[in-house]
C-alpha cells in the first residue's frame, strides 16, 4: 500500500462520503473522534455535531503535550507523509 492509503482513516472516510452525503441520513454525531452515528431520516440537521467527553479532552491534551504535536480535528484529512 502507498503512504496515502496507509494514512487514510477508512471508516471515517466511509462515514463522510457515504452516510453524510446520502439524502436519507441526517443528525450526524461524532463522539471523542472515535464513535459516529447517523439517523436514517429525511428530516434533521445535516451538519455533524462533535462531542468530546472530559476524559477524552484530558487524554488529548496529554498526548499533545507529550508529542508536541496538535491532533487533527475530526473529519479533517490526514497529512500525507513522504515515503522517502
N, C-alpha and C positions, 0 to 999 in steps of 0.2 A: 504494500500500500504506500501511496505517496504521503508526504507530510501534510498536505491539505486534508486528506482523508483521515489520517491519524488524529488530527487536531479537531475534527468536526464533531460537535455534540449531536449524534444521530437522532436520538429520541427527541431532543429539543427541536431539532430541525423538522421532524415529522409533525410535532405539535404546532409549530409555527407555520409550516407550509400547507399542511392538510387540514387540521382541525380549525385553526384560526382563520383560514381563508374560505372555509366551507360555509355557504349561506345558512345551513340548518343548525349551526353551532353558535353559541354566544355565552356570555357570563364566564369568561376565561379567568382562571385563578392560578397563580404560581406562588407556592409557599416555600420559603427558605431556599429558593433557587434549586429545588430538588423535586418537589411534587407539583403536578399540574393537573387541573381539571377543566373540563368544558361541558356545558349543559346543552343537550340536543333540543333546541327550541328555535323558532324563527324570531322570537322577541327577546330582547335583553340587550345588555351592554356588549359592544363589540371590542372595547378597549380592555386589555388584560389588567387585572388587579394583582399587585405584588405584595405579599405579606412576608415579614421576617419576624420570627419569634425572638425574644430576648436572648435565649441560649444560642441561636444561630448568629445573632449580631455579635455576641461575645467571641464566639469561635472565629468569625470572620475578622474581627479586629485583632485577635491574637495572631492569626495567620498573616495578616497584612503587616503587623509589627515585626513578626519573626522573619518573614521573607523580604521585607522592604518593597514589596510589590502591591499594587492595587488589584483587587479581584474584579473581573469583568462583571458588568451588570447583566441581569437576566435577559435573555434573548438578544444580547449583543453578539456580534460574530467573534469567534476566536481569532487571535492574530495568527497569521501563517508564519511558521518558522522556517528559516532557510536550512535545508538539509546538510549544507556543507559546513 
